Amino acid sequence: MANWWIKTNGTNALKGIDDDDDNPPRLTAEEIAYNLRMSRQARIDYNKLYPDLLAGEQARLDAIIACNPRMTQLIQDYQTFHDAVQSNHNKAGVRLTWMK
């Protein structure tokens, strides 16, 4: 099964440590944060790959997450997410316009 972070050549895009010439980051912090914010599949695959990363790589990713706290909202499972959306729709209220 394909993984969001594994490129077609087999490279893990999450790997890399800042200021390490032997293991440079494959993606910038902004690119990682954007993908985690915008894609539920990216977040799921991130959680699968995270335990296998080096300690320095995990620390870099932890810092990215800490600087972007809204990304943790993607941790919700599919059903919880859609329940929250439905709840928001139910609380929105109804706006009526009356004919004069």
Secondary structure as the mmCIF struct_conf table of DSSP 4:
data_model
#
loop_
_struct_conf.conf_type_id
_struct_conf.id
_struct_conf.beg_label_comp_id
_struct_conf.beg_label_asym_id
_struct_conf.beg_label_seq_id
_struct_conf.end_label_comp_id
_struct_conf.end_label_asym_id
_struct_conf.end_label_seq_id
TURN_TY1_P TURN_TY1_P1 TRP A 4 TRP A 5
STRN STRN1 ILE A 6 ILE A 6
TURN_TY1_P TURN_TY1_P2 THR A 8 ASN A 9
BEND BEND1 GLY A 10 GLY A 10
STRN STRN2 ASN A 12 ASN A 12
TURN_TY1_P TURN_TY1_P3 ALA A 13 LEU A 14
TURN_TY1_P TURN_TY1_P4 ASP A 18 ASP A 19
TURN_TY1_P TURN_TY1_P5 ASP A 21 ASP A 22
BEND BEND2 ASN A 23 ASN A 23
BEND BEND3 ARG A 26 LEU A 27
HELX_RH_AL_P HELX_RH_AL_P1 ALA A 29 MET A 38
HELX_RH_AL_P HELX_RH_AL_P2 ARG A 40 LEU A 49
HELX_RH_3T_P HELX_RH_3T_P1 TYR A 50 ASP A 52
BEND BEND4 LEU A 53 LEU A 53
HELX_RH_AL_P HELX_RH_AL_P3 ALA A 55 CYS A 67
HELX_RH_3T_P HELX_RH_3T_P2 PRO A 69 ILE A 75
BEND BEND5 GLN A 76 GLN A 76
HELX_RH_AL_P HELX_RH_AL_P4 TYR A 78 LYS A 91
BEND BEND6 ALA A 92 ALA A 92
#
